[in-house]
Amino acid sequence: MDDSYEAVERRKWASTILDCPELLMMHAQARQDTIPSTRLHFTKLLCGYDDVPRKTRKPKTRKSGKVEKGGVEWGGAE
């Protein structure tokens, strides 16, 4: 196990995040991820596993101003 100063600080930081629900939620929003997935991410860091940076999700963009609900388009004056 890597006991360098950086590794110890990274595990301490992960422990702090996991201990505070508000910080966990804040990081989940920043990662654009769910709270359980973010909790897993910080648990892996706490255990000493380095998480490979993943591509950030891009929000889905609509091609028109209409929102599709159940196969029916809403939003246009008809």
C-alpha positions as CSV (number, residue, x, y, z in Angstrom):
1,M,0.0,0.0,0.0
2,D,1.2,3.5,-0.9
3,D,1.7,5.4,2.4
4,S,3.1,8.6,0.8
5,Y,2.0,11.9,2.2
6,E,-0.2,12.5,-0.8
7,A,-2.0,9.1,-0.4
8,V,-2.6,9.7,3.3
9,E,-4.0,13.2,2.6
10,R,-6.2,11.8,-0.2
11,R,-7.6,9.2,2.1
12,K,-8.2,11.7,4.9
13,W,-10.0,14.0,2.4
14,A,-12.2,11.1,1.2
15,S,-13.0,10.3,4.8
16,T,-14.1,13.9,5.4
17,I,-16.3,13.8,2.3
18,L,-18.0,10.5,3.3
19,D,-18.5,11.8,6.9
20,C,-20.5,14.9,5.8
21,P,-23.7,14.3,3.8
22,E,-23.7,18.0,2.6
23,L,-20.2,17.6,1.1
24,L,-21.1,14.3,-0.5
25,M,-24.1,15.9,-2.2
26,M,-22.1,18.9,-3.3
27,H,-19.5,16.6,-4.9
28,A,-22.2,14.5,-6.5
29,Q,-23.6,17.7,-8.2
30,A,-20.1,18.8,-9.2
31,R,-19.4,15.4,-10.8
32,Q,-22.9,15.3,-12.4
33,D,-23.4,11.9,-10.8
34,T,-25.7,10.2,-8.3
35,I,-25.0,10.3,-4.6
36,P,-24.5,6.5,-4.4
37,S,-22.0,6.6,-7.3
38,T,-20.2,9.5,-5.6
39,R,-20.1,7.6,-2.3
40,L,-18.6,4.6,-4.1
41,H,-16.0,6.9,-5.7
42,F,-14.9,8.3,-2.4
43,T,-15.0,4.9,-0.7
44,K,-12.6,3.6,-3.4
45,L,-10.3,6.6,-2.7
46,L,-10.5,5.8,1.1
47,C,-9.5,2.2,0.4
48,G,-6.5,3.4,-1.6
49,Y,-7.8,2.7,-5.1
50,D,-7.0,5.5,-7.5
51,D,-10.1,6.3,-9.6
52,V,-9.3,6.8,-13.3
53,P,-10.7,10.2,-14.4
54,R,-13.8,9.6,-16.4
55,K,-15.3,11.7,-19.1
56,T,-17.8,14.1,-17.8
57,R,-21.3,13.7,-18.9
58,K,-22.6,16.3,-21.3
59,P,-26.2,17.4,-20.8
60,K,-28.6,16.2,-23.5
61,T,-29.5,19.0,-25.8
62,R,-32.8,19.3,-27.7
63,K,-32.9,19.9,-31.4
64,S,-36.2,21.8,-31.2
65,G,-38.0,23.7,-28.5
66,K,-40.4,20.8,-28.0
67,V,-40.2,18.4,-25.1
68,E,-41.1,14.8,-25.9
69,K,-43.2,13.0,-23.3
70,G,-44.2,9.4,-24.0
71,G,-43.9,9.7,-27.7
72,V,-46.0,12.9,-27.8
73,E,-44.4,16.3,-28.5
74,W,-45.4,19.1,-26.2
75,G,-44.7,22.8,-26.4
76,G,-45.8,24.1,-29.8
77,A,-49.0,26.1,-30.5
78,E,-51.2,24.0,-32.7
